[in-house]
């Protein structure tokens, strides 16, 4: 699995690529109490079927 972390405007972005057809992305923001998850997105493909999830935190 390859994980890439890079800074963004208000925190950082973590992207994980396990193998072709499967990837996850998490966006973290900096708050007074530390880092908070702002967004989670995942893409999984198996036997031609694609499943996508996207969750945005308030």
C-alpha positions in Angstrom: 0.0 0.0 0.0 1.2 3.5 -0.9 0.2 6.4 1.4 0.8 10.0 0.4 0.5 12.9 2.8 0.6 16.5 1.8 -0.3 19.9 3.3 -3.4 21.7 2.2 -4.7 25.2 2.8 -6.2 24.4 6.2 -4.5 21.1 7.3 -3.4 18.1 5.3 -4.6 15.4 2.9 -3.8 11.7 3.2 -4.3 9.4 0.2 -3.9 5.6 0.3 -3.7 3.4 -2.7 -3.8 -0.2 -1.8 -3.9 -1.6 -5.3 -5.6 -0.7 -8.6 -9.3 -0.1 -8.1 -9.0 0.7 -4.4 -8.2 4.1 -2.9 -9.0 6.2 0.2 -8.7 9.9 0.8 -8.9 11.7 4.2 -8.8 15.5 4.7 -7.8 16.7 8.1 -8.2 20.3 9.3 -6.4 22.1 12.1 -8.6 23.3 15.0 -7.9 24.6 18.5 -8.2 21.1 19.9 -5.9 19.5 17.2 -6.5 17.7 14.0 -10.1 16.8 13.0 -11.3 14.7 10.1 -13.1 16.9 7.6 -13.7 14.5 4.8 -13.4 10.8 4.0 -13.7 9.4 0.5 -13.2 5.9 -0.7 -13.4 4.1 -4.1 -13.4 0.4 -4.4 -13.8 -1.6 -7.6 -14.3 -5.3 -7.8 -15.4 -7.4 -10.8 -16.4 -4.3 -12.8 -18.6 -2.9 -10.0 -17.5 0.5 -8.5 -18.5 1.5 -5.0 -17.9 5.1 -3.9 -18.3 6.6 -0.5 -17.9 10.2 0.6 -18.5 11.5 4.1 -18.2 15.2 5.0 -17.9 16.1 8.7 -19.5 19.2 10.1 
